[in-house]
Amino acid sequence: MGSPLSPVVANIFMESFETVALESSILKPKVWFRYVDDTFIVWSHGHLELSKFLDHLNNQHLDIKFTMEIESNGSLPFLDVLVTRKPDGLLGHSVYRKPTHTDRYLHASSHHHPAQKRSVIESLVHRAFSICQPENLDSELRHLTRTLVNNGYVKRDIHISY
């Protein structure tokens, strides 16, 4: 195992890297968010300039290389958020699950402490309320109810959480 300080030092390094890379770029993204090793940007200068910007980032340091995933059908996943470009140009957001996600959680009949089982419900509901914008929330809560019932939970216990 590495030093407990490694993540802190890596984050400080990346902050410095970003500052230098962005300040030395002719064109800049409208938005730049990074969480650990995932970066989300909004780029308004066209695909050719985006490719040049990626080259610029990858030429800043021998050991730091970026890859790029471009939106598909106006949507792009970032961590567990699906960011969607709306017709008015604003960004929408809802919960994202990878295609390999199975909707399996700690089963309600398992021999775990009741607080752990309650936490399964509460954490998923909290994530829905934290990530989803109002127009996506009902759909997400219906999905959670269906999924949790399939994992042995009672609807009453699920609905109490929201």
C-alpha positions in Angstrom: 0.0 0.0 0.0 1.1 3.5 -0.6 1.4 6.4 1.7 -1.9 7.8 3.2 -0.8 11.2 1.8 -0.6 9.9 -1.8 -4.2 10.9 -2.8 -3.7 14.4 -1.3 -0.4 14.9 -3.1 -1.9 13.6 -6.3 -4.8 16.0 -6.0 -2.4 18.9 -5.3 -0.3 18.0 -8.4 -3.4 17.7 -10.6 -4.6 21.2 -9.4 -1.3 22.6 -10.4 -1.3 20.7 -13.7 -4.8 22.0 -14.5 -3.9 25.6 -13.7 -0.9 25.5 -16.0 -2.6 23.6 -18.8 -5.7 25.8 -18.8 -3.8 29.1 -18.5 -1.5 28.1 -21.4 -4.4 27.1 -23.7 -5.6 29.6 -26.3 -9.2 28.3 -26.2 -10.7 27.3 -22.9 -13.7 25.1 -21.9 -16.8 26.9 -20.6 -16.9 24.4 -17.8 -14.2 22.2 -16.2 -15.0 19.8 -13.3 -12.7 17.1 -12.1 -13.2 14.4 -9.5 -10.1 12.4 -8.8 -9.3 11.1 -12.4 -12.6 12.0 -14.2 -13.0 15.3 -15.8 -16.1 16.8 -17.3 -15.9 19.8 -19.6 -18.3 21.8 -21.8 -16.6 22.9 -25.0 -18.1 25.4 -27.4 -15.3 25.8 -30.0 -16.0 22.8 -32.3 -14.7 19.3 -32.7 -11.4 20.3 -34.4 -10.4 22.7 -31.7 -11.5 20.1 -29.1 -9.1 17.6 -30.6 -6.3 20.3 -30.5 -7.2 21.0 -26.8 -6.9 17.3 -26.0 -3.4 17.2 -27.7 -2.5 20.3 -25.7 -3.4 18.6 -22.4 -1.6 15.4 -23.3 1.6 17.3 -24.2 1.8 19.0 -20.8 3.4 16.1 -18.9 4.8 12.7 -20.0 2.9 10.7 -17.4 -0.5 12.5 -17.5 -2.7 11.5 -20.5 -6.3 12.3 -21.1 -8.8 10.4 -23.1 -12.1 11.7 -24.4 -15.7 10.5 -24.5 -18.0 12.7 -26.5 -21.7 13.0 -25.8 -24.0 10.6 -27.5 -27.6 11.7 -28.3 -27.0 14.8 -26.3 -26.0 12.9 -23.1 -22.8 12.0 -21.4 -22.3 10.1 -18.1 -20.0 11.6 -15.5 -19.5 9.5 -12.3 -23.1 8.4 -11.4 -24.8 11.4 -13.1 -26.2 11.4 -16.7 -25.7 14.9 -18.0 -28.1 15.8 -20.8 -28.1 18.8 -23.1 -31.6 20.3 -23.1 -33.1 22.1 -26.1 -32.7 25.4 -24.4 -28.9 24.8 -24.0 -29.1 24.2 -20.3 -27.8 20.9 -18.8 -30.1 18.4 -17.3 -29.1 15.6 -14.9 -30.4 12.3 -13.7 -29.0 9.1 -12.1 -26.7 7.1 -14.4 -26.2 3.4 -14.2 -23.6 1.5 -16.3 -25.0 -1.0 -18.8 -23.6 -3.8 -16.6 -25.5 -2.6 -13.5 -27.7 -5.4 -12.2 -30.0 -3.6 -9.6 -28.9 -6.0 -6.9 -28.5 -4.7 -3.5 -28.3 -6.1 0.0 -31.4 -8.3 0.2 -34.0 -7.4 2.8 -34.0 -11.1 4.1 -30.3 -11.1 4.7 -29.0 -11.4 8.3 -27.6 -7.9 8.5 -28.4 -5.3 11.1 -31.7 -3.6 10.4 -29.9 -0.2 10.2 -27.8 -1.5 7.4 -30.9 -2.5 5.4 -32.6 0.8 6.1 -29.4 2.5 4.9 -29.7 0.7 1.5 -33.1 2.4 1.0 -32.1 5.8 2.4 -28.8 6.1 0.5 -30.5 5.3 -2.9 -33.4 7.7 -2.2 -30.9 10.4 -1.1 -28.9 9.9 -4.3 -32.1 10.3 -6.3 -33.0 13.5 -4.6 -29.4 14.8 -4.8 -28.8 14.1 -8.5 -32.2 14.2 -10.3 -33.8 17.4 -11.4 -37.5 17.6 -10.7 -38.7 16.2 -14.0 -36.6 13.1 -13.6 -37.2 12.4 -9.9 -40.6 10.6 -10.2 -39.2 8.1 -12.8 -36.1 7.5 -10.6 -38.2 6.9 -7.5 -40.4 4.4 -9.4 -37.3 2.6 -10.6 -36.0 2.5 -7.0 -39.3 1.2 -5.7 -39.4 -1.6 -8.3 -35.7 -2.5 -7.7 -36.0 -2.5 -3.9 -39.2 -4.6 -4.0 -37.3 -7.1 -6.2 -34.6 -7.1 -3.5 -37.2 -8.1 -0.8 -38.0 -4.7 0.6 -41.6 -3.7 1.5 -43.1 -0.7 -0.3 -44.2 0.9 2.9 -40.5 1.0 4.2 -39.4 2.4 0.8 -42.0 5.2 0.7 -41.3 6.2 4.3 -37.8 7.3 3.0 -39.4 9.9 0.7 
